[in-house]
């Protein structure tokens, strides 16, 4: 029995070994319980994320309760946009949350992005919120928010040409990838140095998806989260 217990302890992670040394052989049950809780939490989170990626506003609200601040705030705003009344009430009582989101709020308003690309985001963080089929998990990406055709474009740097001896002619090259508003990649093609062509995929996408949910920008305007003159509904 002792040898069996010893083998089990040897297979535990470092934290488990420390706990075992401190609290005796019975600790393996505690460690096993902690590991089980962690696995269940990760499974629950993954399930929630898939529901978010299907447009489930209740899942977005639930996700806003189990993430770090900027991620939580982003999911809360998205829950409101997809018509969740409980999320709307929470945001109405805490409007400051809309200004501290992982992705700026304008990225979720069709055609209302403030610039072509807003910030740079590491692949790991993008994957955590649901972006799939990223070409590299070691890179950072520029992000351009929803177009009027309801697509998002990510840009990944692919090359750099230094300036000439006079200091002119420096060039950075990018490939662009197209996603829908729920962060599914909708085209396998990489668009080299042409974000306009990437956004052009949206024309076909919107024609094939005429049943996309209505976004409640009107709620955000009514509640003072968005300025009506900037984000007209």
DAURWO-V97175 format. One record per pair of residues at least 12 apart in sequence whose C-alpha atoms are under 6 Angstrom apart, sorted by sequence separation. I is the first residue (numbers start at 1). J is the second residue. D is the distance in whole Angstrom. If there is no record, write none. Layout:
[[I/J/D] [I/J/D]]
This chain:
[[64/76/5] [142/154/6] [160/172/4] [142/155/5] [159/172/6] [177/190/6] [123/137/5] [141/155/5] [159/173/5] [176/190/6] [16/31/6] [60/75/5] [61/76/6] [141/156/5] [158/173/5] [175/190/6] [176/191/5] [218/233/6] [123/139/6] [157/173/6] [158/174/5] [175/191/5] [123/140/6] [157/174/4] [175/192/4] [61/79/6] [122/140/4] [156/174/5] [175/193/6] [60/79/5] [121/140/5] [156/175/5] [174/193/5] [121/141/5] [155/175/6] [120/141/5] [155/176/4] [57/79/5] [120/142/5] [154/176/6] [119/142/6] [154/177/5] [73/97/6] [153/177/6] [57/82/6] [117/142/6] [118/143/6] [153/178/5] [117/143/5] [152/178/6] [57/84/6] [74/101/5] [117/144/4] [152/179/5] [73/101/5] [74/102/6] [116/144/5] [151/179/6] [152/180/6] [151/180/5] [70/100/6] [151/181/6] [70/101/4] [71/102/5] [70/102/5] [113/145/6] [111/146/6] [110/146/5] [111/147/4] [110/147/5] [111/148/5] [107/145/4] [108/146/6] [110/148/5] [107/146/6] [110/150/6] [151/202/6] [131/183/5] [132/184/6] [130/183/6] [149/202/5] [149/206/5] [53/182/5] [82/215/6] [81/215/5] [81/216/5]]
